[in-house]
């Protein structure tokens, strides 16, 4: 795979059997597209009543499939077949893609058929995948009854790094003892960076510290996977830390990650950016093992969090400059252009209206991002990142008494895909019910299935309650959004100097204690899992 490497050295040479090689066209323009490959033990072309049209049935189809970005792109991916098929309408639109079916007959004769494909239907239980296939041009004679060791190579189409549907969660699950206002007084919490390797006791299966977390490693990423979640949104990221372990583990679980540039760097300006941005593209951060392209787990990049709010005067405009600088740096390093960049914003109307005297929440902020001279040329590389607690009726049917939902109205206004970087509702609100959140999540996901070009995904807010805000009876609205509540302490790990890759005088107190606490399901848990099943 273009964006992967072998994890160990190989003595001599590697030998492969049943090899099929496809040579991809170089792109003539700046659009990135991918070629798709599926495989199966057998393929049958069953005649229909329409001339040259067959029902193509792949039996014992491989559970995974592959796609490869055409040159000069260098992205490739391998994901479950069930992950890909919901993307069909997004990838090919109303077109019926060309494909080649290759296999061998019972006598060992090689056969190759050129077809047009439509109507994919996948039965996960029987492991059968069926298409309507129309023969095209010259083929290898009349279709054979059965082809063995079949490979189906589908011609180039659009691709997205985001899973469709994008069932996400916001994740920053530090345990008891963490508070963002005091995080920088200890090394373990410095920068509030949950994806660093030193927090592996929480998100993974090992501590990466001198002291082991066994047998109490919390393994949040596996819990997230088991909930049906395939997308994680993060908040903070310190490039001095090593994050490759987190991204590798997420990738092994088929979970995509939206990686952040934190609020601090977003407010600094060129003096810092000119020297600091390069580190984001290393293989400890957003880069793959070779440092030549994005890590395969990364779906998108977000810049800061709610810098448009009234508490950050002027910082939103500065952060727009960082969006442009970051994309310029990615292009300079020839990273794929398939990773969109967005800025999470508050869901409130600001500034002047843009449509029929109405200023929808977020519209002013989006307009500034998309029309700023620094970012306007990158419009097709951007995404809109609202953070909402509104119900499904407002989002889908009737926003601000306009008779249309916020989502279709916003996409119509800007024509840029939307990623909800926070969506949910606090259990402390008087009108809260689990059903409110369930309908909210289901409604947006159903809309995405029908309009995959408009919605990239949703990140439920959030995986766990904010531990420094939670109360026993949900009396603090900010501490009651999670699918999990932090319970009793299971283990505490005293960290030492040797646990860290860098030393910062700002961490004045000590190296810090990492607390592993029990995660207790709230009544939001079942509502979210049901929406994501």
C-alpha positions as a printed Julia matrix, in Angstrom:
533×3 Matrix{Float64}:
   0.0     0.0     0.0
   1.31    3.42   -0.92
   0.83    4.96    2.49
   2.03    2.02    4.55
   5.3     0.26    5.31
   6.36   -3.14    6.56
   6.61   -3.27   10.35
   9.72   -5.47   10.29
  12.72   -6.06    8.09
  12.57   -8.75    5.45
  15.47  -11.05    4.69
  15.85  -11.67    0.98
  12.66  -11.24   -1.01
   8.92  -11.47   -0.51
   6.86  -13.94   -2.51
   3.19  -13.4    -3.41
   0.75  -15.77   -5.07
  -2.36  -15.06   -7.18
  -1.1   -11.56   -7.92
  -3.18   -9.03   -9.84
  -1.57   -5.71  -10.77
  -3.49   -2.67  -11.98
  -1.61    0.26  -13.5
  -3.32    3.54  -12.62
  -3.54    6.61  -14.8
  -1.76    9.77  -13.72
  -4.14   12.62  -13.07
  -4.24   15.47  -15.53
  -5.78   17.92  -13.04
  -5.81   18.6    -9.33
  -8.7    16.27   -8.5
  -7.9    13.21   -6.42
  -9.76   10.02   -7.3
  -9.23    6.4    -6.36
  -9.46    2.97   -7.99
 -11.29    0.3    -5.99
 -10.6    -3.44   -5.73
 -12.7    -6.3    -4.35
 -11.93  -10.02   -4.29
 -13.87  -13.26   -3.85
 -13.46  -17.03   -4.03
 -15.91  -17.2    -6.93
 -17.8   -14.96   -9.33
 -20.82  -15.84  -11.46
 -22.33  -13.88  -14.36
 -25.98  -14.9   -14.51
 -27.92  -13.78  -17.65
 -30.94  -11.49  -17.32
 -33.72  -10.64  -19.74
 -31.75   -7.61  -20.99
 -29.15   -8.29  -23.7
 -25.54   -8.07  -22.45
 -26.8    -7.54  -18.89
 -25.97  -10.0   -16.12
 -26.38  -10.42  -12.42
 -22.82  -10.59  -11.12
 -22.59  -12.53   -7.86
 -19.35  -12.64   -5.87
 -19.37  -15.56   -3.41
 -17.25  -15.77   -0.25
 -16.33  -12.18   -0.97
 -13.38  -10.86    0.98
 -14.45   -8.92    4.08
 -12.05   -6.11    3.19
 -11.55   -4.13    0.02
  -8.87   -1.73   -1.15
  -8.71    1.64   -2.79
  -5.71    3.5    -4.13
  -5.46    7.18   -4.98
  -4.37    7.69   -8.58
  -0.95    9.28   -9.03
   0.36   11.74   -8.04
  -1.71   11.03   -4.92
  -0.18    8.49   -2.54
  -3.15    7.49   -0.35
  -4.47    3.97   -0.06
  -6.83    2.28    2.35
  -8.12   -1.14    3.27
 -11.48   -1.23    5.01
 -14.41   -3.61    5.52
 -16.66   -4.01    2.5
 -19.61   -2.95    4.66
 -17.8     0.35    5.27
 -17.47    1.08    1.55
 -20.87    0.26    0.05
 -22.75    3.1     1.83
 -20.34    5.43   -0.02
 -21.4     4.18   -3.47
 -23.61    7.15   -4.35
 -20.99    9.59   -3.05
 -18.14    7.92   -4.94
 -19.85    7.47   -8.32
 -22.91    9.72   -8.18
 -25.38    8.89  -10.95
 -22.64    7.27  -13.06
 -22.33    3.53  -13.58
 -18.61    2.92  -13.16
 -16.53    0.79  -15.48
 -14.89   -2.29  -14.0
 -12.93   -5.38  -14.98
 -13.65   -8.83  -13.6
 -10.7   -11.21  -13.66
 -10.61  -14.89  -12.69
  -9.89  -18.42  -13.86
 -12.23  -21.17  -15.06
 -12.33  -24.69  -13.61
  -9.72  -25.7   -16.21
  -7.37  -22.88  -15.19
  -8.06  -20.63  -18.19
  -7.75  -16.9   -17.41
 -10.78  -14.75  -18.24
 -11.21  -10.97  -18.19
 -14.53   -9.16  -18.64
 -15.13   -5.42  -19.02
 -18.41   -4.32  -17.48
 -20.45   -1.39  -16.21
 -21.66   -1.83  -12.63
 -24.81   -0.72  -10.83
 -27.01   -1.63   -7.85
 -24.55   -3.17   -5.34
 -26.19   -5.38   -2.73
 -24.14   -6.98    0.04
 -25.32   -9.77    2.35
 -22.89   -9.85    5.25
 -24.25  -13.14    6.61
 -23.88  -15.13    3.38
 -20.8   -13.15    2.26
 -22.33  -12.55   -1.16
 -22.05   -9.33   -3.11
 -24.27   -8.81   -6.16
 -24.23   -6.19   -8.94
 -26.09   -5.5   -12.14
 -23.3    -5.83  -14.73
 -23.48   -4.82  -18.39
 -20.79   -6.18  -20.7
 -18.75   -3.54  -22.53
 -16.53   -3.7   -25.62
 -14.44   -6.79  -26.37
 -14.44   -9.48  -23.71
 -12.96  -12.94  -23.28
 -15.71  -14.76  -25.13
 -19.06  -15.8   -23.66
 -19.14  -15.45  -19.87
 -17.94  -18.54  -18.05
 -20.35  -20.2   -15.65
 -17.98  -19.73  -12.72
 -14.74  -17.79  -12.24
 -12.47  -18.8    -9.38
 -10.18  -16.49   -7.36
 -12.05  -13.51   -8.76
 -10.77   -9.93   -8.61
 -13.1    -7.03   -9.4
 -11.26   -3.79  -10.22
 -13.57   -0.76  -10.31
 -12.5     2.34  -12.22
 -11.71    5.64  -10.6
 -14.22    7.53   -8.51
 -14.26   10.11   -5.75
 -13.14    9.09   -2.32
 -13.39   10.4     1.19
 -11.29    9.52    4.2
 -14.37    9.89    6.37
 -16.44    6.79    7.06
 -19.98    6.92    5.7
 -21.97    7.06    7.9
 -19.6     9.04   10.12
 -20.58    7.91   13.62
 -18.3     9.85   15.92
 -17.55   10.93   19.45
 -15.63   13.79   21.02
 -12.84   12.32   23.14
 -10.72   13.78   25.94
 -11.27   11.21   28.69
  -8.76   12.11   31.4
  -9.74   10.7    34.8
 -10.13   12.18   38.25
  -7.51   14.77   39.13
  -7.49   16.38   35.69
  -8.58   19.98   35.29
  -7.7    22.09   32.22
  -7.05   25.16   34.38
  -4.22   23.35   36.19
  -3.16   20.85   33.51
   0.09   22.63   32.69
   1.4    22.31   36.23
   2.23   18.62   35.69
   3.87   16.76   32.82
   1.23   14.06   32.47
  -1.56   16.55   31.77
   0.55   19.27   30.12
  -1.28   20.6    27.1
  -4.38   18.47   27.82
  -3.14   16.07   25.12
  -5.07   12.78   25.5
  -3.66   11.2    22.29
  -0.05   11.23   23.52
   1.5     7.83   24.15
   1.85    8.51   27.91
  -1.98    8.39   28.17
  -2.09    4.89   26.67
  -3.35    3.53   30.01
  -6.64    5.29   29.24
  -7.11    4.86   25.49
  -5.15    1.66   24.96
  -3.79   -1.57   26.36
  -0.42   -0.43   27.72
   0.88    2.57   29.63
   4.08    3.46   27.71
   5.27    4.52   31.18
   7.83    2.97   33.49
   4.93    1.67   35.55
   2.49   -0.68   33.81
  -1.26   -0.16   33.83
  -1.99   -3.92   33.77
  -4.45   -5.33   34.56
  -6.36   -2.05   34.75
  -5.62   -0.5    31.33
  -8.92    1.13   30.36
  -8.74    0.56   26.56
 -11.2     3.32   25.63
 -10.6     2.9    21.89
 -11.89   -0.68   22.06
 -14.91    0.51   24.04
 -15.5     3.17   21.37
 -15.24    0.55   18.62
 -17.72   -1.73   20.42
 -20.22    1.15   20.64
 -20.36    1.28   16.83
 -18.29    4.47   16.67
 -15.93    4.87   13.69
 -14.81    8.49   14.09
 -13.05   10.37   16.93
 -12.75   14.12   17.36
  -9.84   15.35   19.54
  -9.24   18.77   21.15
  -5.59   19.25   22.1
  -2.28   18.24   20.54
   1.3    19.04   21.55
   3.68   18.2    18.7
   6.5    17.42   21.15
   4.62   14.26   22.15
   4.53   11.01   20.19
   0.99   10.25   18.95
   1.77    7.48   16.47
   0.7     4.77   18.93
  -2.77    6.3    19.32
  -3.24    6.71   15.56
  -1.91    3.22   14.8
  -4.28    1.64   17.33
  -7.26    3.65   16.05
  -6.41    2.6    12.5
  -6.23   -1.08   13.5
  -9.81   -0.75   14.81
 -11.05    0.97   11.61
 -11.57    4.23   13.53
 -10.81    7.49   11.74
  -9.51   10.5    13.66
 -10.08   14.24   13.33
  -6.82   15.71   14.59
  -6.53   19.22   16.07
  -4.29   22.24   16.2
  -4.96   23.56   19.69
  -6.2    27.02   20.65
  -2.75   28.16   21.78
  -1.03   27.89   18.41
  -4.11   29.24   16.65
  -3.64   32.61   18.34
   0.13   33.02   17.82
   0.58   34.3    14.26
   3.36   33.93   11.7
   6.24   34.34   14.15
   5.36   30.99   15.73
   3.76   29.3    12.74
   6.82   29.7    10.5
   8.83   27.41   12.77
   6.17   25.33   14.55
   4.01   23.99   11.72
   6.63   21.63   10.3
   6.41   19.39   13.38
   2.77   18.5    12.65
   3.83   16.57    9.56
   6.3    14.26   11.28
   5.6    10.57   11.85
   5.04   11.3    15.56
   2.12   13.53   14.66
   0.01   13.74   11.5
   2.44   11.98    9.16
   2.61    8.34    8.11
   5.59    6.18    9.06
   7.68    7.53    6.2
   6.57   11.11    6.86
   5.54   11.45    3.21
   1.77   11.78    3.62
  -0.99   11.78    6.23
  -1.27    8.94    8.7
  -3.92    6.59    7.28
  -6.11    7.03   10.39
  -6.54   10.76    9.79
  -9.77   11.9     8.15
  -9.63   15.65    8.74
  -7.93   18.49   10.62
  -9.59   21.07   12.86
  -8.08   24.38   13.9
  -8.78   25.37   17.51
 -12.15   25.22   19.27
 -14.76   27.99   19.27
 -12.36   30.88   18.79
 -15.33   32.78   17.37
 -16.85   33.06   20.86
 -16.99   36.42   22.59
 -14.26   35.4    25.03
 -11.64   35.42   22.24
 -11.88   38.86   20.57
  -9.91   38.94   17.34
  -8.61   35.39   17.63
 -11.0    33.95   15.04
  -9.5    36.16   12.32
  -6.0    35.13   13.38
  -6.97   31.46   13.28
  -8.32   31.84    9.73
  -4.78   32.78    8.8
  -3.56   29.55   10.38
  -5.98   27.54    8.21
  -4.32   28.98    5.11
  -0.79   28.56    6.47
  -1.45   24.96    7.46
  -2.78   24.03    4.01
   0.2    25.77    2.4
   2.55   23.74    4.57
   0.77   20.49    3.67
   1.03   21.31   -0.03
   4.68   22.25    0.32
   5.3    18.76    1.68
   3.15   17.2    -1.07
   0.69   15.67    1.39
  -2.56   14.48   -0.16
  -5.23   17.13   -0.73
  -7.95   14.75    0.44
  -7.82   15.82    4.12
 -10.25   18.72    4.7
  -9.59   21.47    7.26
 -12.21   23.18    9.41
 -12.68   25.49   12.39
 -15.18   24.42   15.1
 -17.5    27.34   15.86
 -20.29   28.17   18.27
 -23.85   27.61   17.09
 -25.0    31.21   17.43
 -25.75   33.93   14.89
 -23.1    36.64   14.7
 -22.7    39.73   12.57
 -24.91   40.66    9.62
 -27.53   38.37    8.0
 -26.92   36.68    4.64
 -30.25   35.22    3.55
 -33.62   37.01    3.41
 -32.84   39.04    6.49
 -31.97   35.96    8.53
 -28.59   35.07    9.93
 -28.52   31.39   10.74
 -26.22   30.15   13.52
 -22.68   29.81   12.23
 -23.29   31.56    8.93
 -21.32   34.68    9.7
 -18.39   32.59   10.9
 -18.55   30.33    7.81
 -18.78   33.3     5.47
 -15.68   34.86    7.02
 -13.73   31.6     6.67
 -14.74   30.99    3.06
 -14.36   34.54    1.72
 -11.23   35.64    3.56
  -8.52   36.34    0.92
  -6.17   33.97    2.72
  -8.52   30.96    2.54
 -10.92   31.67   -0.36
  -8.67   29.85   -2.86
  -8.87   26.72   -0.69
 -12.67   26.51   -0.54
 -12.7    22.97   -1.93
 -10.26   21.92    0.83
 -12.39   23.24    3.71
 -15.24   21.87    5.8
 -17.77   23.61    8.04
 -17.51   22.55   11.69
 -20.53   23.67   13.75
 -21.17   22.6    17.34
 -24.87   22.24   18.03
 -27.3    21.11   20.73
 -30.42   21.73   18.62
 -32.95   18.98   17.95
 -33.48   17.1    14.71
 -36.48   19.23   13.7
 -34.37   22.41   13.75
 -31.45   20.75   11.98
 -33.44   18.95    9.29
 -36.9    20.53    8.86
 -37.49   24.01   10.27
 -34.73   26.33   11.46
 -35.62   29.87   12.56
 -39.2    29.41   11.24
 -37.92   29.3     7.66
 -39.6    26.0     6.78
 -36.26   24.42    5.94
 -33.72   22.66    8.1
 -30.45   24.25    9.11
 -28.42   21.57    7.31
 -30.01   21.83    3.83
 -30.17   25.62    4.12
 -26.51   25.87    5.12
 -25.28   23.55    2.38
 -27.38   25.45   -0.15
 -25.85   28.72    1.07
 -22.18   27.66    1.08
 -21.84   24.4    -0.88
 -19.2    23.1     1.57
 -19.52   19.78    3.46
 -20.46   19.86    7.15
 -18.86   18.03   10.06
 -20.62   18.4    13.4
 -17.64   18.51   15.76
 -20.02   18.55   18.74
 -23.64   17.43   18.74
 -25.65   16.31   21.75
 -27.56   17.59   24.78
 -26.82   17.9    28.48
 -28.52   15.53   30.9
 -28.83   18.5    33.28
 -31.24   20.37   30.97
 -34.87   20.3    32.15
 -36.15   19.04   28.78
 -33.41   16.41   28.36
 -34.37   12.85   27.46
 -32.2    10.1    25.97
 -34.65   10.06   23.07
 -33.79   13.69   22.27
 -30.17   12.75   21.57
 -31.1     9.49   19.85
 -33.38   11.3    17.38
 -30.78   14.02   16.9
 -28.02   11.55   15.96
 -30.23    9.25   13.89
 -31.74   12.15   11.99
 -28.41   13.58   10.88
 -27.01   10.14   10.0
 -30.09    9.32    7.91
 -29.65   12.65    6.14
 -26.01   11.82    5.49
 -26.91    8.47    3.92
 -29.15   10.28    1.44
 -26.78   13.25    0.99
 -23.24   11.91    1.55
 -21.66   14.9    -0.18
 -23.19   17.32    2.35
 -22.4    15.68    5.7
 -18.98   14.28    6.59
 -19.99   12.97   10.01
 -21.01   13.8    13.55
 -19.1    13.75   16.83
 -21.43   13.13   19.73
 -20.54   15.39   22.65
 -19.17   13.43   24.34
 -17.62   10.05   25.21
 -17.35   10.9    28.92
 -18.46   13.62   31.29
 -15.95   16.42   31.88
 -14.43   14.96   35.03
 -13.78   18.35   36.65
 -17.38   19.43   36.0
 -19.38   16.31   36.73
 -21.64   16.07   39.79
 -23.43   13.13   41.35
 -26.86   14.35   40.27
 -26.05   16.18   37.02
 -26.42   19.67   38.44
 -23.74   21.19   36.2
 -24.81   21.27   32.56
 -21.2    21.24   31.34
 -20.5    18.05   33.27
 -23.4    15.98   32.0
 -22.97   15.39   28.27
 -21.19   12.04   28.37
 -22.13    8.45   27.63
 -19.93    7.63   30.64
 -19.6     9.12   34.12
 -16.26    8.86   35.95
 -16.58    6.46   38.88
 -14.22    5.06   41.47
 -10.45    5.18   41.06
  -9.03    1.86   39.81
  -5.31    2.64   39.67
  -2.95    5.59   40.0
   0.42    5.76   38.28
   3.09    8.1    39.6
   5.02    9.22   36.51
   8.74    9.96   36.51
  11.12   12.03   34.41
  12.09    9.05   32.24
   8.46    8.77   31.08
   8.71   11.97   29.01
  10.34   12.96   25.76
  10.75   16.64   26.63
  11.02   18.81   29.72
   9.24   22.1    30.15
   9.69   24.53   33.01
   6.02   25.4    32.75
   5.18   22.08   34.41
   6.25   23.48   37.75
   4.62   21.14   40.24
   5.77   17.6    39.44
   5.67   14.92   36.81
   2.14   14.06   37.87
  -0.09   11.13   38.67
  -2.15    9.5    35.93
  -5.45    8.28   37.35
  -7.32    5.38   35.79
 -10.91    5.5    36.97
 -13.93    3.37   36.26
 -16.23    4.49   33.48
 -19.89    4.07   34.45
 -22.56    4.15   31.73
 -25.02    7.04   31.88
 -28.55    6.82   30.47
 -27.16    8.37   27.29
 -25.14    5.26   26.52
 -27.97    3.13   25.12
 -29.39    6.05   23.15
 -26.07    6.67   21.4
 -25.37    2.98   20.75
 -28.87    2.54   19.32
 -28.32    5.51   16.98
 -24.98    4.08   15.86
 -25.89    0.39   15.55
